[in-house]
Each structure stands twice: as C-alpha cells, then as structure tokens.
Amino acid sequence: MATSRLEDKGRRLLLTTTARDSAGEGVAASELRNALASGRIEEIVWNHSFVSTVVPLLGSGLLPGTVGTHGVPGAYRFSGLTILARRFPEETFVALAPLLEGG
C-alpha cells in the first residue's frame, strides 16, 4: 500500500510504501493535479524504507534491487519523472493516480 502527500509548500510529492494495515490518508487527486499543472512540484520521492530497502526483481525476487538512499536507505528520488511532470503534467497525474486511492 502507498500513501502520498505534498510537502515543502507543495514542491515535493512524497510517496510512502507502508504495510497494508497502516496506510493513511493521501493527497487529494485535485490537489496533486493542480500542483502538477502549476509546475510547483520540484521533487518526487518514493520512501520504501518502512517496508524494505530492497525490492525483488526477476519474478520471485531472485535478484534484489536496492531502492536508493535519498535521505534514508530505502528512499528514491525520481529525477526523470520530475522532469516529465513539468513537461507533461496531465500525463504524469494519470500515471500517479492509482497511488492516490483513498486520498
């Protein structure tokens, strides 16, 4: 399960992976859409550290992949996605929308 929120006056979108039973309320879809459309988002970060610092690759996890270390082990900064968000805000919103369920 993932939660999402805008931080730093709406300049950072933080996606946080959590255990299924600990998911909280996320950013509202309209709020994220507006932040993307206005060009406010300067950073998109995925924090997977509450679950693991690695993600399984190749089927049943035969190859563990390190998530990253953006601030903490298990966090990854999506630099490329941030660039695309500035150029294609609506398409980025559509790609991120499944993570906003419940938000």
PyMOL commands that set and color helices and strands:
alter all, ss='L'
color gray80, all
select helices_A, chain A and resi 20-22+29-38+79-87+89-100
alter helices_A, ss='H'
color red, helices_A
select strands_A, chain A and resi 2-7+12-17+43-47+54-57+63-66+75-77
alter strands_A, ss='S'
color yellow, strands_A
deselect
rebuild
show_as cartoon
